[in-house]
Amino acid sequence: MPIYQIILIIAIVILVLSLLLNLLFSPITWIIVGILVLYSFVRRYFYEKQIKEYNEMIEKEMAEKKAAYQSGEAYRRGSEDIIDVDYVEKEEK
């Protein structure tokens, strides 16, 4: 288990205990609440950033696959716009 999850669990336990012991007006309680709120905002920011990068990568791969598929379709139809990169001219003997 990563260290930040352990710290988060400890902070939640301390918060719950302080609320149960009616220490809501204690400064440590508000510090813990602030840390938890900041932590959630930071995690959400990085999560959204990862999702955005992943979506961009998927869109790029899909565009490449679509172009390759369409190129293959044109080649199978016999389009003259397609250049055969495997073409080798044979010498006559």
C-alpha positions in Angstrom: 0.0 0.0 0.0 1.5 3.4 -1.0 2.5 5.8 1.7 0.0 8.4 0.7 -2.9 6.0 1.2 -1.6 5.1 4.7 -1.3 8.7 5.6 -4.9 9.3 4.3 -6.2 6.4 6.3 -4.5 7.7 9.5 -5.9 11.2 8.9 -9.4 9.9 8.4 -9.1 7.8 11.6 -7.9 10.9 13.6 -10.7 13.0 12.1 -13.4 10.5 13.0 -12.0 10.1 16.5 -11.8 13.8 17.0 -15.4 14.2 15.9 -16.5 11.4 18.1 -14.7 12.9 21.1 -16.4 16.3 20.4 -13.2 18.0 19.5 -14.6 19.7 16.4 -13.2 23.1 17.6 -9.7 21.8 17.9 -7.2 23.3 15.3 -5.8 19.8 14.5 -9.2 18.8 13.2 -9.4 21.7 10.8 -5.8 21.1 9.7 -6.7 17.4 8.9 -9.9 18.5 7.1 -7.8 21.0 5.0 -5.2 18.3 4.2 -7.9 15.9 3.1 -9.6 18.5 0.9 -6.3 19.5 -0.7 -5.4 15.9 -1.3 -8.7 15.2 -3.1 -8.2 18.3 -5.3 -4.6 17.2 -6.2 -5.6 13.6 -6.9 -8.5 14.7 -9.1 -6.3 17.1 -11.1 -3.7 14.4 -11.8 -6.5 11.9 -12.6 -8.1 14.2 -15.1 -4.7 14.9 -16.7 -4.0 11.2 -17.1 -7.5 10.7 -18.6 -7.0 13.5 -21.1 -3.6 12.2 -22.2 -5.0 8.7 -22.5 -8.0 9.9 -24.6 -5.6 11.9 -26.9 -3.4 8.8 -27.4 -6.5 6.6 -28.2 -7.8 9.2 -30.7 -4.4 9.3 -32.4 -4.2 5.5 -32.6 -7.8 5.3 -34.0 -7.0 7.8 -36.6 -3.9 5.9 -37.7 -5.8 2.6 -37.8 -8.6 4.2 -39.8 -6.2 5.7 -42.3 -4.4 2.3 -42.7 -7.7 0.5 -43.1 -8.9 3.0 -45.7 -5.6 2.8 -47.5 -6.0 -1.0 -47.6 -9.5 -0.8 -48.9 -8.5 1.5 -51.7 -5.7 -0.9 -52.6 -8.1 -3.9 -52.6 -10.5 -1.9 -54.8 -7.7 -1.4 -57.3 -7.4 2.4 -57.0 -4.7 3.9 -59.1 -3.9 6.4 -56.4 -2.2 3.8 -54.3 1.5 3.4 -54.5 2.7 -0.2 -54.1 5.7 0.0 -51.8 6.5 -3.7 -52.3 6.8 -3.3 -56.1 10.0 -4.7 -57.5 10.7 -4.6 -61.2 12.0 -7.8 -62.5 14.7 -7.9 -65.1 14.1 -9.7 -68.3 16.6 -12.4 -69.3 
